[in-house]
């Protein structure tokens, strides 16, 4: 039994009994006097559990006059706390814009204090997990709490949004539906009352945001998925086509292990190459991923997608002139 497990047992016993003698506690746990004394001291001094020791009766109890004291809520083993700290490090790593930093730090500090009671290695977590964000764009940290509040409280937002295509800024009234973290960046799926359709707004492109006194329009999950999740990538739509891609044998094993879309279909061919079929609506993001494989990927169909990729490859070669 680990120390953290004993902590949980001691707490539960003292919460359900008005008081308990040292000898009875020791018998219930099956530990030495020294071990139980260390556990009680750690609970009181490090975990802030208001344990009172009555010297006359040599009994222990939790002070019921204390309305609230900081407990982990669930007692974790050392391995579980290590896993939680690792997940916190992952969360901090993809929070490139720092929008969650002030909320993450207290959680991490609390987990680290918990871990010190069973292991001295909590400080080692940060240097054992190294995550690099490839193309994260910084968001304005002050916008995120407003967006999150409107999302959870089902209120509309007024935003000034800068379009990536031409840099123009437009004012929109939107009903937020969900936040999505995709490829190291945050997006807000919302009903746009200006365009009267569902849109995905890059959070980093939102220049100003404020909650307005109007309830958000709720869109059914099935409609959200049909409009924004049916095709490939974040900028998908309801009009779905299927792309067929062929990858060389050198890249086949890599691609076969990759998750491109929930409805993708893939198979190895006789020459060791790999054929992948997947749905898409808007093609720019799919084309970007096709091009990154260079000569190892060929678009089999449809013809329109194949022509676009061929045209872009020819244009890329043309930029190198006569080299």
C-alpha positions in Angstrom: 0.0 0.0 0.0 1.4 3.4 -1.0 1.5 6.4 1.2 -1.1 8.2 -0.9 -3.4 5.2 -0.6 -3.0 5.3 3.2 -3.8 9.0 3.1 -7.1 8.2 1.5 -8.0 5.5 4.0 -7.1 7.7 7.0 -9.2 10.6 5.7 -12.2 8.5 5.0 -12.0 6.9 8.5 -11.7 10.2 10.3 -14.5 11.7 8.3 -16.9 8.9 9.1 -15.9 8.5 12.8 -16.1 11.3 15.5 -12.7 10.2 16.7 -10.4 7.2 16.6 -7.5 5.9 18.7 -4.0 5.7 17.4 -3.9 1.9 18.0 -7.1 1.3 16.1 -5.9 3.4 13.2 -2.6 1.4 13.2 -4.4 -1.9 13.2 -6.7 -0.8 10.3 -3.7 0.2 8.2 -1.4 -2.6 9.2 1.6 -0.3 9.5 4.2 0.5 12.1 3.7 3.3 14.7 6.4 5.4 13.0 4.8 5.1 9.6 1.4 6.1 10.9 2.8 9.0 12.8 4.6 10.2 9.6 1.3 9.9 7.7 -0.7 11.9 10.2 2.0 14.6 10.3 2.1 14.8 6.5 -1.7 15.0 6.2 -1.8 17.8 8.8 1.3 19.8 7.7 1.5 19.2 4.0 -2.0 18.4 2.9 -3.7 21.0 5.3 -6.1 18.4 6.6 -7.3 19.8 10.0 -6.5 16.7 12.1 -6.7 17.3 15.9 -4.9 15.0 18.4 -6.5 14.7 21.8 -3.6 13.9 24.1 -5.7 12.8 27.0 -7.5 10.1 25.1 -4.8 9.6 22.4 -7.5 9.9 19.7 -7.6 11.7 16.4 -10.4 13.5 14.6 -11.0 16.0 11.8 -12.0 19.5 13.0 -15.6 19.8 11.9 -15.5 23.6 12.5 -13.3 24.0 9.4 -15.7 24.5 6.6 -13.2 23.9 3.8 -9.7 22.5 3.6 -7.7 21.7 0.5 -7.7 18.0 -0.3 -7.0 16.4 -3.7 -10.6 15.1 -3.7 -9.3 11.8 -5.0 -6.2 10.2 -3.6 -3.8 9.3 -6.4 -0.9 6.9 -6.5 2.5 8.2 -7.5 2.1 6.8 -11.0 -1.3 8.5 -11.4 0.1 11.8 -10.3 3.0 11.4 -12.7 0.5 10.9 -15.5 -1.5 13.9 -14.4 1.6 16.1 -14.3 2.6 14.8 -17.8 -0.8 15.7 -19.1 -0.5 19.1 -17.6 2.8 19.5 -19.4 1.1 18.5 -22.6 -1.6 21.1 -22.1 0.9 23.8 -21.3 2.9 22.9 -24.5 0.0 23.3 -26.9 -1.2 26.5 -25.1 1.2 28.4 -27.3 -0.6 31.7 -26.9 -0.6 31.5 -23.1 -4.4 31.8 -22.9 -4.7 29.1 -20.3 -1.4 29.7 -18.4 -2.9 31.5 -15.3 -5.4 28.6 -14.9 -2.9 25.8 -15.5 -0.2 27.0 -13.1 -2.2 26.5 -9.8 -3.2 23.0 -10.9 0.4 22.1 -11.6 1.6 23.5 -8.3 -1.1 21.5 -6.5 -0.2 18.3 -8.3 3.5 18.9 -7.6 2.8 19.3 -3.8 0.8 16.0 -3.9 3.6 14.2 -5.6 6.2 15.3 -3.1 4.5 13.2 -0.5 5.2 10.1 -2.4 8.0 10.9 -4.8 10.7 13.7 -5.1 10.7 13.6 -8.9 7.9 16.1 -9.7 10.4 18.8 -10.9 11.8 16.3 -13.3 8.6 16.1 -15.4 9.1 19.3 -17.3 12.5 18.3 -18.7 11.4 14.8 -19.5 8.6 15.8 -21.8 9.5 18.0 -24.8 6.8 19.2 -27.2 7.5 21.4 -30.2 4.6 23.3 -31.9 5.2 23.6 -35.6 2.9 26.5 -36.7 1.2 27.8 -33.6 -0.1 31.4 -33.8 -0.3 33.5 -30.6 -3.8 34.5 -29.4 -4.7 37.5 -27.3 -5.0 35.9 -23.8 -7.6 38.5 -22.7 -10.0 37.3 -25.4 -10.1 33.6 -24.3 -12.0 34.1 -21.0 -14.7 36.2 -22.7 -15.1 33.6 -25.5 -15.2 30.7 -23.0 -17.8 32.5 -20.8 -20.1 33.2 -23.7 -19.7 29.6 -25.0 -20.6 28.1 -21.6 -23.3 30.6 -20.7 -24.8 30.5 -24.2 -24.5 34.2 -25.0 -23.8 35.9 -28.3 -20.6 37.6 -29.1 -19.7 40.7 -31.1 -16.3 40.4 -32.7 -14.1 42.3 -35.1 -12.6 39.6 -37.3 -9.6 39.9 -39.7 -9.8 37.7 -42.7 -6.6 35.9 -43.6 -7.3 36.0 -47.3 -7.2 39.8 -47.8 -6.6 41.3 -44.3 -10.0 43.0 -44.3 -11.7 43.4 -40.9 -15.4 42.9 -40.5 -17.7 43.2 -37.5 -19.7 40.0 -36.8 -22.4 38.9 -34.4 -21.9 35.2 -33.7 -23.4 32.4 -31.6 -20.5 30.3 -30.2 -21.0 26.6 -30.4 -17.6 25.0 -29.5 -13.9 25.6 -29.3 -11.6 23.4 -31.3 -7.8 23.0 -30.9 -6.5 21.9 -34.3 -2.9 21.8 -35.5 -1.6 23.8 -32.6 -4.2 26.6 -33.0 -7.6 27.5 -31.6 -10.7 27.9 -33.6 -14.2 28.9 -32.5 -17.1 27.1 -34.3 -20.0 29.5 -34.4 -23.2 30.5 -36.2 -22.4 33.7 -38.0 -25.5 36.0 -38.0 -24.0 38.1 -40.8 -23.5 35.2 -43.2 -26.3 33.1 -41.8 -24.2 30.0 -41.7 -21.8 28.0 -39.6 -18.2 29.2 -39.7 -14.9 28.4 -38.0 -13.2 31.5 -36.7 -9.5 31.4 -36.0 -9.2 32.8 -32.4 -5.9 34.5 -33.2 -7.7 36.5 -35.9 -10.3 37.9 -33.5 -9.2 41.5 -32.8 -11.9 42.5 -30.4 -14.6 40.6 -28.6 -17.4 41.3 -26.2 -20.5 39.6 -24.9 -23.8 41.1 -26.0 -27.1 40.8 -24.2 -28.7 38.2 -26.4 -29.0 34.4 -26.1 -26.9 32.3 -28.5 -28.6 30.3 -31.1 -28.1 26.6 -30.5 -27.1 24.4 -33.4 -27.6 20.6 -33.1 -24.5 18.5 -32.8 -25.5 16.5 -35.9 -25.7 19.8 -37.9 -22.4 20.9 -36.6 -20.7 17.7 -37.6 -22.4 17.7 -41.0 -21.3 21.2 -41.8 -17.9 21.3 -40.2 -16.8 17.7 -39.7 -17.9 15.8 -42.8 -15.0 16.7 -45.0 -11.2 16.8 -44.5 -9.7 19.3 -42.1 -11.0 22.2 -40.1 -12.5 24.1 -43.1 -14.8 21.5 -44.3 -18.4 21.8 -45.5 -21.6 19.9 -46.3 -20.8 19.3 -50.0 -18.5 16.2 -49.7 -16.3 14.6 -52.4 -13.9 11.7 -52.1 -10.2 11.9 -52.9 -8.1 8.9 -53.8 -4.3 9.2 -53.1 -1.5 6.8 -53.8 1.7 6.8 -51.7 4.9 5.1 -52.7 6.1 2.0 -50.8 8.7 4.2 -49.1 6.0 6.2 -47.4 3.3 3.6 -47.2 3.9 2.4 -43.7 4.0 6.0 -42.4 0.7 7.0 -44.0 -1.0 3.7 -43.1 -0.4 4.6 -39.5 -1.7 8.2 -39.8 -5.3 9.3 -39.0 -6.4 11.8 -41.7 -10.2 11.5 -41.3 -12.6 9.3 -39.2 -14.1 7.9 -42.4 -10.9 7.3 -44.3 -10.3 4.0 -46.2 -6.9 2.6 -46.9 -5.2 -0.5 -48.3 -1.8 -1.7 -49.4 -1.4 -2.6 -53.0 0.5 -5.4 -54.6 3.6 -3.3 -55.3 3.8 -2.2 -51.6 2.3 1.2 -52.2 -0.6 2.5 -50.2 -3.9 3.8 -51.4 -5.9 6.2 -49.2 -9.5 7.4 -49.8 -11.0 10.2 -47.7 -13.8 12.7 -47.9 -13.2 16.5 -48.4 -15.2 19.6 -49.1 -12.9 22.6 -49.4 -9.6 21.4 -50.9 -6.9 23.9 -49.9 -6.0 22.1 -46.7 -6.0 18.7 -48.3 -3.8 20.0 -51.2 -1.3 21.4 -48.6 -1.0 18.0 -47.0 -0.6 16.3 -50.4 2.1 18.6 -51.5 4.2 18.0 -48.4 4.8 14.4 -49.6 6.2 15.7 -52.8 6.9 12.8 -55.3 5.7 10.2 -52.8 2.1 11.1 -53.3 0.0 11.0 -56.5 -3.6 12.1 -56.7 -5.6 9.4 -58.5 -8.9 11.2 -58.4 -11.0 13.2 -58.8 -9.7 14.8 -61.9 -10.3 18.4 -60.7 -8.2 17.8 -57.6 -5.5 16.1 -59.6 -5.3 19.1 -62.0 -5.0 21.6 -59.2 -2.1 19.7 -57.7 -0.4 19.3 -61.0 -0.8 23.0 -61.7 0.7 23.9 -58.3 3.7 21.6 -58.8 4.4 23.0 -62.2 4.2 26.6 -60.8 6.6 25.6 -58.0 9.1 24.2 -60.5 8.7 27.4 -62.6 9.7 29.6 -59.8 13.2 28.0 -59.9 13.7 29.1 -63.5 16.3 27.2 -65.5 18.0 25.7 -62.5 
